[in-house]
Amino acid sequence: MSRFVPWNEAVLVAAVCWTVCGLGYGVLAVLDEPHVPVAPLIGIGLVRWFFERHRFWPAAFAAGPAGAVTLFGLVDVLRPTLNHYVADALATGVAVSVALTVFTLVGRGGT
C-alpha cells in the first residue's frame, strides 16, 4: 500500500467511475427510477480502492469534501437546465474527477 498514486491509475479509476455512472444512470432512465442514485455505489467503490491501495488520510480528507461540494453544487446548477438523469450523471462524473485529482495531488505532495 502506498500513498503515491500514479496518474495513469487515477485516470483508470476515473474512467471506471464514469463508465459505472453512465451505465447506472442510463439503466435508471430506462427503468424510470429518478429517486435511486448511483453516486453512493461509486463512493463505495472509491472507498474500497482507498483502503486497499492508497490509505493516505490527508489526501482523503482533502478529496472527500472537494468531491462532495462539486457533486452537490453541480446538481443544483445542472438539474434546472438538463434532464434529471443527465444532470446527475454529469455531476457525479465531474465530482469523481475532482476528488481523484485532489487525492492524487495531495498524495504526491505528501511523499
FENNORVEN-V147215 format. One record per backbone hydrogen bond with DSSP energy under -1.0 kcal/mol. CO is the residue of the C=O (numbers start at 1). NH is the residue of the N-H. Records with the same first field share a line. If there is no record, write none. Layout:
CO=NH / NH
This chain:
6=10
7=11
8=12
9=13
10=14
11=15
12=16
13=17
14=18
15=19
16=20
17=21
18=22
19=23
20=24
21=25
22=26
23=27
24=28
25=29
26=30
27=31
28=33
33=36
38=42
39=43
40=44
41=45
42=46
43=47
44=48
45=49
46=50
47=51
48=52
49=53
53=2
54=56
56=60
57=61
58=62
59=63
60=64
62=66
63=67
64=68
65=69
66=70
67=71
68=72
69=73
70=74
71=75
72=76
73=77
74=78
75=79
78=82
83=87
84=88
85=89
86=90
87=91
88=92
89=93
90=94
91=95
92=96
93=97
94=98
95=99
96=100
97=101
98=102
99=103
100=104
101=105
102=106
103=107
104=108
105=109
106=110
